[in-house]
Amino acid sequence: MSSLTAISPIDGRYANKTSSLRTVASEYGLIRYRVLVEIAWFRFLCAHPDIPECPSLSDDANMTLNKIVDSFDERGAEKVKKLEATTNHDVKAVEYFIKDAFRSSGIKALTTQQEFVHFACTSEDINNLSYALMLKEARDQILLPVLEELIRQLADLSRSFLEAPMLARTHGQVASPTTMGKEIANVVARLARQRAQLAEGPILGKINGAVGNYNAHLSAYPDIDWLAASERFVTSLGLTVNPYTTQIEPHDYVAEIFHALMRCNTVVLDLDRDLWSYISIGYFKQRQIAGETGSSTMPHKVNPIDFENSEGNLGIANAILDHMASKLPVSRWQRDLTDSTVLRNMGTGIAYSLIAYQATMKGLGKLELNQVALDKDLKQNWEVLAEPIQTVMRKYGVPEPYEKLKALTRGQTLSESAIRSLVDQLDIPDAAREEITQLTPSRYIGRAKELAEKLLMER
């Protein structure tokens, strides 16, 4: 397969943007995690004081186990797949692969104790922990750092535009002014909050047998506290134990994490659309990239392609994540296999999210604020001062202030002179009139700058 023959753009057109996921969320990655879990469980049993048939391992045996895990590569995964061709069972193939490695090691302890590989386990004991480790690494080592970089880039832009007044647009119409720095700071706050929730979501695991009751464990070693033992093992992997399961860990935590990721994606998608619109009305220019073509027929165009790319990929990501979040927690009775094929797509929703984040960051890097366009809009829309004028009128008891300003300004574009003339006619104290007279659309920004500064100082 090449990037040209890949069915999915994840491994084709966008392969360079998703390469960090290849060793984590691929078939190879899943097999690697299974080997890791099986070896860790074997070690755990050998270290348990109440399992004399599986005594403590020698240094040579431990070194061999380390080598099996640390040197596991695509050639090892290919061996597992060859075994799977015979067993028609992917987890059993991993068990046989490890046993073959034990026999090849020449270490007697490993050869004689090989039946403690996969001891008392159902396949889902290994699978749920493997997918949990996969999700943990993909989230902690790949997703969260990229999200943090996106947040940092947005924070830098916010600082650059702290003092850049602009007209807000509510319902697409001109509204009370704000600053571009404050508007971007809003996104920083939203995305940081969702990133924190994504980061804090516990990742669960279980190793409790065919129906979650330790039936097989107790048949061999009835005096061991298997509930406590399984908790120690699961937490040793950096996961949180789920003691209440059927054959499968019910995947509720996966849904929680995917929903948190979807909310991150929704914030970024909202940003993409806003920036696209700001570019459309000229608030932002885009730096031209040498050699880049905006349109195949219109040479003048510099299209906002990065934000469009991001928006499209976020839509695909959230569709996949939403399906997985709604499907995975549902399983007939104690187990059906519908989750198995769905879980294999865990990396897909994450990959499309990564593609989108990188596109957004690329687009942010091209932005240049067009302060001339912002100032022009402000100077052409003095009617936005109707809000502070009618508010002061209310303060001093002028009858029907809102209604009077509405009649004068609704749907109208007013000049500076018209607003000044209106203020001169108001029956309010001279000091209040003087304060209003000092207002301009570019100065009527409330605490926008201070709010943005406060947020950025906290980061």
C-alpha positions in Angstrom: 0.0 0.0 0.0 1.1 3.5 -0.8 -0.4 6.9 0.1 -2.0 6.8 -3.4 -3.6 3.4 -2.9 -4.8 3.9 0.7 -8.6 3.8 1.0 -8.7 6.2 3.9 -7.1 9.6 3.6 -5.8 9.0 7.2 -3.1 6.7 5.7 -3.1 8.4 2.3 -3.3 12.2 1.7 -2.9 13.0 5.4 -0.5 10.2 6.4 2.2 12.7 7.5 -0.3 14.3 9.9 -1.3 11.1 11.6 2.0 9.2 11.7 2.3 9.6 15.5 -0.8 7.3 15.8 0.6 4.5 13.8 2.4 2.6 16.5 -0.4 3.3 19.0 -3.8 2.9 17.3 -3.0 0.4 14.5 -3.4 -3.4 14.4 0.3 -3.5 15.3 -0.3 -1.2 18.2 -3.2 -3.4 19.5 -1.1 -6.6 19.3 1.8 -4.8 21.0 -0.5 -3.8 23.9 -1.8 -7.4 24.1 1.7 -8.7 24.4 2.5 -6.1 27.1 -0.7 -7.0 29.1 -0.1 -10.8 28.9 3.5 -10.5 30.0 2.5 -8.1 32.8 -0.2 -10.5 34.1 2.3 -13.5 33.9 4.8 -11.4 36.0 2.0 -10.5 38.4 1.1 -14.1 39.0 4.7 -15.1 39.5 5.2 -12.4 42.1 2.0 -13.5 44.1 3.0 -15.2 47.3 0.0 -17.5 47.2 0.7 -19.1 43.8 3.6 -21.5 44.6 3.2 -23.2 41.2 4.4 -20.0 39.6 7.4 -19.0 41.7 9.4 -15.8 41.5 11.3 -15.2 38.3 15.1 -15.2 38.0 17.0 -12.2 36.6 17.5 -14.1 33.3 13.8 -14.8 33.1 12.9 -11.2 33.8 15.4 -10.0 31.2 13.7 -12.3 28.6 10.3 -11.0 29.5 11.6 -7.4 29.1 13.0 -8.3 25.7 9.8 -9.8 24.5 8.0 -6.6 25.3 10.7 -4.0 24.5 11.8 -5.5 21.2 8.3 -6.3 19.9 8.1 -4.9 16.4 6.3 -5.4 13.1 8.0 -8.7 12.5 6.7 -9.9 15.9 3.2 -8.8 14.9 3.5 -10.7 11.6 4.3 -13.8 13.6 1.2 -13.3 15.7 -0.9 -12.8 12.5 0.5 -16.1 11.1 -0.6 -17.9 14.2 -4.0 -16.2 14.0 -4.4 -17.7 10.5 -4.4 -21.1 12.2 -6.2 -20.3 15.4 -8.7 -17.9 13.9 -8.5 -16.1 17.2 -6.4 -13.0 17.7 -5.8 -13.1 21.4 -5.1 -16.8 21.4 -2.5 -16.1 18.8 -0.8 -13.7 21.1 -0.8 -16.4 23.9 0.9 -18.9 21.5 3.4 -16.3 20.4 4.5 -15.7 24.0 4.7 -19.4 24.7 6.8 -19.9 21.6 9.1 -17.2 22.9 9.3 -18.9 26.3 10.3 -22.2 24.7 12.8 -20.5 22.5 14.4 -18.8 25.5 15.9 -21.9 26.9 15.0 -20.8 30.4 13.5 -23.7 32.3 11.3 -21.5 34.6 9.6 -19.9 31.6 9.2 -23.3 29.8 7.7 -25.0 32.9 5.5 -22.0 33.8 4.2 -21.2 30.4 0.6 -22.3 31.2 0.4 -19.3 33.5 0.3 -17.2 30.3 -3.3 -16.1 29.9 -4.1 -17.8 33.2 -7.8 -17.6 34.2 -8.3 -15.0 31.5 -11.0 -14.5 28.9 -9.9 -12.7 25.8 -11.7 -9.6 26.9 -9.5 -9.4 30.0 -6.6 -8.8 27.7 -8.5 -6.8 25.1 -10.1 -4.2 27.4 -6.8 -3.5 29.1 -5.0 -3.2 25.7 -7.6 -0.8 24.3 -7.5 1.2 27.6 -3.7 1.5 27.2 -4.1 2.5 23.6 -6.6 5.2 24.4 -4.5 6.4 27.3 -1.4 6.8 25.2 -3.2 8.4 22.3 -4.9 10.9 24.6 -2.0 11.7 26.9 0.9 11.6 24.5 -0.7 12.7 21.3 -4.0 14.5 21.6 -3.5 16.5 24.7 -0.1 18.0 23.6 -1.6 19.0 20.2 -4.6 20.6 21.9 -2.3 22.5 24.3 -0.3 23.8 21.4 -3.5 25.0 19.7 -4.5 26.7 22.9 -1.1 28.3 23.2 -1.2 29.6 19.6 -4.7 31.1 20.2 -3.5 32.7 23.4 -0.6 34.3 21.6 -3.0 35.7 19.0 -5.3 37.0 21.7 -2.4 38.9 23.2 -1.5 40.3 19.8 -5.0 41.6 19.3 -5.9 42.8 22.9 -6.2 46.4 21.8 -7.9 45.8 18.5 -11.5 47.1 18.7 -14.0 45.6 16.4 -17.8 45.5 15.9 -19.4 42.4 17.3 -22.0 40.7 15.1 -24.9 39.2 16.8 -27.4 37.4 14.5 -25.0 38.5 11.7 -25.8 42.2 12.4 -23.6 44.9 13.8 -23.7 44.9 17.6 -21.9 46.5 20.5 -18.1 46.6 20.0 -15.6 44.2 21.5 -12.0 43.4 20.7 -10.5 40.7 18.6 -8.3 39.7 21.5 -11.3 39.2 23.7 -13.1 37.1 21.1 -10.1 34.8 20.7 -9.7 34.7 24.5 -13.2 33.3 24.7 -12.1 30.4 22.6 -9.0 29.9 24.7 -11.2 29.6 27.8 -13.7 27.2 26.2 -11.0 25.0 24.7 -8.9 24.9 27.8 -11.9 23.8 29.9 -12.8 21.0 27.5 -9.2 19.9 27.2 -9.1 19.7 31.0 -12.2 17.5 31.1 -10.7 15.3 28.4 -7.5 14.9 30.4 -9.3 14.2 33.7 -11.5 11.3 32.4 -10.5 8.1 34.2 -9.6 5.2 31.9 -10.9 1.9 33.3 -9.9 -1.7 33.1 -10.9 -5.1 34.4 -9.4 -8.6 34.7 -12.1 -10.7 36.3 -12.8 -13.6 33.9 -15.5 -14.8 31.6 -18.5 -13.1 33.2 -16.8 -10.8 35.7 -17.1 -13.0 38.8 -13.5 -14.5 39.0 -15.0 -18.0 38.5 -11.9 -19.5 37.0 -9.6 -17.8 39.4 -11.3 -19.1 42.4 -11.5 -22.7 41.0 -7.7 -22.8 41.1 -6.9 -20.6 44.1 -10.0 -20.1 46.2 -8.1 -18.5 49.1 -6.7 -15.6 47.1 -8.6 -12.2 47.4 -8.9 -11.9 43.6 -10.9 -8.6 43.8 -7.9 -7.0 45.6 -5.4 -8.7 43.3 -7.1 -7.6 40.1 -7.3 -4.0 41.4 -3.6 -4.1 42.1 -2.8 -5.4 38.7 -5.0 -2.9 36.8 -3.7 0.1 38.7 -0.1 -1.2 38.1 -0.8 -0.5 34.4 -1.8 3.1 35.2 -5.5 2.4 34.8 -8.5 2.6 37.2 -10.2 -0.7 38.0 -13.8 -1.3 37.2 -15.0 -4.1 39.6 -18.5 -4.4 38.1 -18.5 -5.8 34.7 -19.9 -8.7 32.6 -17.5 -10.4 30.3 -16.6 -7.0 28.9 -15.7 -3.8 30.5 -18.9 -1.8 29.6 -17.0 1.0 27.8 -18.9 3.8 29.5 -15.6 5.6 30.2 -14.8 5.4 26.4 -18.0 7.2 25.7 -17.2 9.8 28.3 -13.8 10.4 26.8 -15.1 10.5 23.3 -17.8 12.9 24.3 -15.2 15.2 25.9 -13.2 15.0 22.7 -16.3 15.8 20.6 -16.8 18.9 22.7 -13.2 20.0 22.1 -13.8 19.4 18.4 -17.0 21.4 18.5 -15.2 24.4 20.0 -12.6 24.2 17.3 -15.2 23.9 14.6 -17.0 27.0 15.9 -13.7 28.8 15.8 -13.1 27.7 12.2 -16.4 29.0 11.0 -15.9 32.4 12.8 -12.5 32.9 11.4 -13.7 31.9 7.9 -16.4 34.6 8.3 -14.0 37.2 9.5 -11.7 36.5 6.5 -14.8 36.8 4.3 -15.6 40.4 5.5 -11.9 41.4 5.4 -11.2 41.5 9.2 -8.3 39.1 8.5 -5.9 38.9 5.6 -4.0 35.7 4.9 -0.3 35.5 4.2 0.4 34.2 0.8 2.5 31.1 0.6 4.9 31.0 -2.3 3.7 28.5 -5.0 0.3 28.0 -3.4 -2.8 28.3 -5.7 -6.0 29.6 -4.3 -8.2 28.9 -7.3 -7.6 27.0 -10.5 -9.3 29.7 -12.5 -9.2 32.9 -10.4 -5.6 33.9 -9.8 -6.3 36.6 -7.2 -7.9 34.3 -4.6 -6.3 33.3 -1.3 -8.9 30.9 0.1 -9.4 30.0 3.8 -8.7 26.4 2.9 -7.1 25.4 6.2 -10.2 26.4 8.2 -12.5 24.6 5.7 -10.3 21.5 5.9 -10.4 21.6 9.6 -14.2 22.0 9.7 -14.7 19.1 7.3 -12.5 16.7 9.2 -14.0 17.7 12.6 -17.4 16.7 11.2 -16.1 13.3 10.2 -14.3 12.9 13.6 -17.4 13.7 15.6 -19.6 11.4 13.5 -17.3 8.5 14.2 -16.8 9.4 17.9 -20.5 9.9 18.4 -21.3 6.5 16.9 -18.7 4.8 19.1 -19.9 6.6 22.2 -23.5 5.5 21.6 -22.7 2.0 20.4 -19.9 0.7 22.7 -21.8 0.8 26.0 -24.5 -1.4 24.5 -23.9 -5.2 24.5 -26.5 -8.0 24.6 -26.6 -9.8 27.9 -23.1 -10.7 29.2 -21.3 -10.2 25.8 -21.7 -9.8 22.1 -19.0 -9.1 19.5 -20.5 -5.9 18.0 -18.0 -3.8 20.1 -15.0 -5.7 18.7 -15.2 -4.4 15.2 -16.2 -0.9 16.4 -13.3 -0.7 18.8 -10.9 -1.3 15.9 -11.8 2.2 14.7 -10.7 3.9 17.9 -7.8 5.6 16.2 -10.0 6.8 13.3 -11.9 9.5 15.2 -8.7 10.6 17.0 -6.9 10.8 13.6 -9.5 13.0 12.0 -9.4 15.2 15.1 -5.6 15.5 14.8 -5.8 16.3 11.1 -8.3 19.1 11.9 -6.2 20.6 14.7 -3.2 20.8 12.5 -5.2 22.5 9.7 -6.5 25.1 12.2 -3.1 25.8 13.5 -1.8 26.2 9.9 -4.6 28.6 9.2 -3.9 30.6 12.4 -0.3 31.0 11.3 -1.4 32.7 8.1 -3.7 35.3 9.7 -2.9 39.0 9.6 -5.3 41.4 11.3 -6.7 44.0 8.9 -7.1 46.9 11.4 -8.1 49.2 8.5 -11.2 47.1 7.9 -12.0 46.9 11.6 -11.7 50.7 12.0 -13.7 51.4 8.9 -16.6 49.3 10.2 -16.5 51.0 13.5 -16.6 54.5 11.9 -19.5 53.6 9.7 -21.7 52.3 12.4 -22.2 54.9 15.1 -25.7 53.6 15.8 -24.1 51.0 18.1 -23.9 53.8 20.6 -27.6 53.7 20.9 -27.2 51.1 23.7 -25.1 53.2 26.1 -27.2 56.3 25.3 -30.5 54.7 26.2 -28.9 53.1 29.2 -27.9 56.6 30.5 -31.3 57.9 29.7 -32.8 55.2 31.9 -30.5 56.2 34.7 -31.8 59.8 34.6 -35.4 59.0 34.2 -35.9 60.0 30.6 -39.3 58.4 29.5 -39.2 55.6 27.1 -35.5 55.7 26.3 -35.4 52.3 24.5 -38.4 53.1 22.4 -37.1 56.5 21.4 -33.7 55.1 20.4 -35.3 52.2 18.6 -37.4 54.5 16.5 -34.3 56.5 15.5 -31.8 53.7 15.0 -33.4 50.4 14.2 -32.2 49.2 10.8 -30.5 52.5 10.2 -26.9 53.4 9.8 -26.2 56.7 11.6 -23.3 59.1 11.3 -21.3 60.6 14.0 -23.0 63.9 13.6 -26.4 62.3 14.0 -25.4 60.7 17.2 -23.9 63.9 18.5 -27.0 65.8 17.7 -29.1 63.3 19.5 -26.9 63.5 22.6 -27.1 67.3 22.6 -30.9 67.2 22.8 -31.0 64.8 25.8 -32.5 66.0 29.1 -29.7 64.7 31.2 -27.0 66.4 33.4 -24.2 68.1 31.5 -21.6 65.9 33.1 -23.4 62.8 31.8 -23.7 64.4 28.4 -20.0 65.1 28.4 -19.2 61.5 29.2 -21.4 60.2 26.4 -19.9 62.7 24.0 -16.4 61.2 24.7 -17.7 57.8 23.5 -16.9 56.5 20.1 -17.6 53.0 18.7 -13.9 52.1 19.1 -13.9 53.2 22.7 -17.1 51.4 23.6 -15.6 48.1 24.4 -16.4 47.6 28.1 -14.0 45.5 29.9 -13.0 43.4 26.9 -9.3 44.1 27.2 -9.2 43.5 30.9 -11.2 40.2 30.6 -8.8 38.9 28.0 -5.8 40.0 30.0 -7.0 38.3 33.1 -7.6 35.0 31.3 -4.2 35.1 29.6 -2.4 35.9 32.9 -3.9 32.7 34.4 -2.5 30.5 31.7 
